[in-house]
Amino acid sequence: MTWAATTLKCITKGLHLLRITYISEESKPFSISALLELLQQCHINNPRLGLTGLLIYGNGTFLQSIEGEDEAVKSIVDKISQDQRHRGFKILRKELATERFYTDWSMRFERLTEESLRKVPGLREFAIKKFNRDYLDTHVEIADLLIDSHRPAAQNPALDKEVREKQIVELRHALDACQQRQQMAALLIESVMETGKHSRLDNTQLRLCNSMLNSMRKSTKGRVRPT
Ligand SMILES: Cc1cc2nc3c(=O)[nH]c(=O)nc-3n(C[C@H](O)[C@H](O)[C@H](O)COP(=O)(O)O)c2cc1C
C-alpha cells in the first residue's frame, strides 16, 4: 500500500499513526556492506508498508524511530526485535501521532560520529562512547534530543503559507536529499575499499553499486512522497 493510501485509510477509519522508538546493539560488528544491505531492506520494504522513520547508527548501537499505521508498525517492530543481527532490543517510546515526523523518508539514515555529534545542539560535549544501549536506556532524554535534531527541518506546516517560505522548505528538502545520498555514497566507497583489499568486487557489492548509481541518477528514489 502506498503512503497516500495508508494515510487515507487512517483518516477514513479515524485511525492514529503509531511511532515506536527503540535502541539495540549490534550482535557482531557490522561491515559497511552489511549496513548497506540493511538500509536497502528498509528502502525496499518500508514504502510498500507505508512506513517512514529514522535510523541512527554509531558505536555499534542502533537508535530507530518507525512510524506508520498501527498494525504495520507493530508487525515490523516485532520482526526487527527478532533479527539476529542485533540484541538488547528495548522500546524507549511508543506514541500515537496525528502526523509523521519523517514524511519524506522510507528510512532516513544517520551515522553518528564524534564529529557529527559536535553539530547537535545540546550534545556538543557528548562522547560517542556514551551512545550505547545501557546509557540511552537510562537517559531517554538524550535519545529524544538525537531524534529531534535529525528530524527534517521542513516540518512546520505554517511555512507552506508563504511562497517565499515554501521555497525555503523545498531547498531544505533538496539539501536533505543531497546529504542522504552523500552518506550512502560514502558508505559505498568504504565498502568498495574494504573489498579492494581482496582485489575483486563480489556480487553483493556489484549489486549495491548498481543500485546506488540508479538511486543517485533518480534523485527521488528511496523517498516516500505524499501525493
Ligand atoms: C537495526 C535494524 C533495523 C531494521 N529496520 C528495518 C526497517 O525499517 N524495515 C524493514 O523492512 N526491515 C528492517 N530491518 C530488517 C528486519 O529485521 C527483517 O530482516 C526484514 O524486515 C525482513 O525483510 P524480508 O521479509 O523482506 O526479508 C531492520 C533490522 C535491524 C537489525
PDBQT file of the ligand as one rigid body, heavy atoms in Angstrom, charges set to zero:
ROOT
HETATM    1  C1  LIG A 301      18.611  -2.321  13.404  1.00  0.00    +0.000 C 
HETATM    2  C2  LIG A 301      17.679  -2.918  12.390  1.00  0.00    +0.000 A 
HETATM    3  C3  LIG A 301      16.706  -2.097  11.800  1.00  0.00    +0.000 A 
HETATM    4  C4  LIG A 301      15.820  -2.624  10.837  1.00  0.00    +0.000 A 
HETATM    5  N1  LIG A 301      14.886  -1.816  10.267  1.00  0.00    +0.000 NA
HETATM    6  C5  LIG A 301      14.053  -2.313   9.321  1.00  0.00    +0.000 A 
HETATM    7  C6  LIG A 301      13.066  -1.490   8.702  1.00  0.00    +0.000 A 
HETATM    8  O1  LIG A 301      12.919  -0.305   8.989  1.00  0.00    +0.000 OA
HETATM    9  N2  LIG A 301      12.289  -2.063   7.733  1.00  0.00    +0.000 N 
HETATM   10  C7  LIG A 301      12.430  -3.371   7.358  1.00  0.00    +0.000 A 
HETATM   11  O2  LIG A 301      11.690  -3.827   6.476  1.00  0.00    +0.000 OA
HETATM   12  N3  LIG A 301      13.338  -4.162   7.940  1.00  0.00    +0.000 NA
HETATM   13  C8  LIG A 301      14.160  -3.676   8.903  1.00  0.00    +0.000 A 
HETATM   14  N4  LIG A 301      15.091  -4.494   9.479  1.00  0.00    +0.000 N 
HETATM   15  C9  LIG A 301      15.201  -5.875   8.996  1.00  0.00    +0.000 C 
HETATM   16  C10 LIG A 301      14.149  -6.779   9.615  1.00  0.00    +0.000 C 
HETATM   17  O3  LIG A 301      14.589  -7.233  10.866  1.00  0.00    +0.000 OA
HETATM   18  C11 LIG A 301      13.893  -8.007   8.718  1.00  0.00    +0.000 C 
HETATM   19  O4  LIG A 301      15.109  -8.649   8.478  1.00  0.00    +0.000 OA
HETATM   20  C12 LIG A 301      13.289  -7.622   7.399  1.00  0.00    +0.000 C 
HETATM   21  O5  LIG A 301      12.162  -6.802   7.572  1.00  0.00    +0.000 OA
HETATM   22  C13 LIG A 301      12.876  -8.889   6.631  1.00  0.00    +0.000 C 
HETATM   23  O6  LIG A 301      12.523  -8.466   5.360  1.00  0.00    +0.000 OA
HETATM   24  P1  LIG A 301      12.041  -9.508   4.265  1.00  0.00    +0.000 P 
HETATM   25  O7  LIG A 301      10.796 -10.123   4.837  1.00  0.00    +0.000 OA
HETATM   26  O8  LIG A 301      11.829  -8.670   3.057  1.00  0.00    +0.000 OA
HETATM   27  O9  LIG A 301      13.182 -10.485   4.119  1.00  0.00    +0.000 OA
HETATM   28  C14 LIG A 301      15.948  -3.993  10.464  1.00  0.00    +0.000 A 
HETATM   29  C15 LIG A 301      16.906  -4.790  11.074  1.00  0.00    +0.000 A 
HETATM   30  C16 LIG A 301      17.773  -4.271  12.004  1.00  0.00    +0.000 A 
HETATM   31  C17 LIG A 301      18.815  -5.158  12.622  1.00  0.00    +0.000 C 
ENDROOT
TORSDOF 0
